[in-house]
Amino acid sequence: MKPKIALISWTLGIEDLDSLFTTTKQMGINYMQFCGDHTKYQPKEVAKKAKEHGITLISYDPFNCKPPKKEDATLEKSVAFYTNMIKYGADLGVDMVTLQGLAFWTQESQTYQQQLHQIIAAVKQLTQVAKKYNITLTYEACNQYELPCVHSSKDLLTIYNAVNADNLLLVLDSFHMNINEPDMISPILNIGNKLHSYHISDSNRGGIGYGKINYLEQYNTMQQIGFNGFVCIEVVIDECTPYKLPMTATQQQTFKEQVERSVAVWSSFFPN
């Protein structure tokens, strides 16, 4: 069995599509979760460019997904926004669209439970929309410093069980797990066959080996649950943040080295 490894596009900080796909290919990666701004990129043009460079787009993750104004943060408007993102993903030619940005649309809710209730109501509607386009929806748990709610595998399972839709699956991220979970193993076991994909960034958000997460242990646990989905590299190097990405030549080289090391280490876990 070969590893299925993808790169998450926002981490490169590259806007030009040709440069984005060329750089990805140079790092030995053939798959990408695309996160480009839906207001800037025409989906069919993105798909065309990706194909020209030999990159397979596996999913759409709308990185620009906050409500434009505070008063727009309603259930109805969140469903309308993500309905458009599902259509964008279908035009992009992918079969998965992410939903974790729904948390930004719950800022008017007074309690954490109300936030989860609004998200569940939205996801129930969106899974019906997604079925029309043969799209699988995923929800990822992200730490509390980035999103206002849905921080743990427990929250993910609450959403999953309440929605009860066959086109909804879940995503875990090693960096977020390191912050919000009591351990790094039980979330994988608890999610089990509901795990769609797994994101790699070490405890300091760098590549494998630049922090303290035991990735061999993570790999072995995923083998226990029969995981055969994509592992997505989501490295953020020192001096950068999710909103301040590699700009200098030195930063770009450091990023490239950490991504390539992560690919090599994860691949080494697989038997020849």
Secondary structure, DSSP 8 states (H G I E B T S, - for coil): ----EEEEGGGG----HHHHHHHHHHTT--EEEE---TTTS-HHHHHHHHHHTT-EEEEE--S--S-SSGGG-SHHHHHHHHHHHHHHHHHHT-SEEE-GGGGGGGTT-SSHHHHHHHHHHHHHHHHHHHHHTT-EEEEE---TTT-SS--SHHHHHHHHHHH--TTEEEEEEHHHHHHHSS-SSHHHHHHGGGEEEEEE--TTSSSTTSSS--HHHHHHHHHHTT--SEEEE----TT-BTTB---SHHHHHHHHHHHHHHHHHHHHTS--
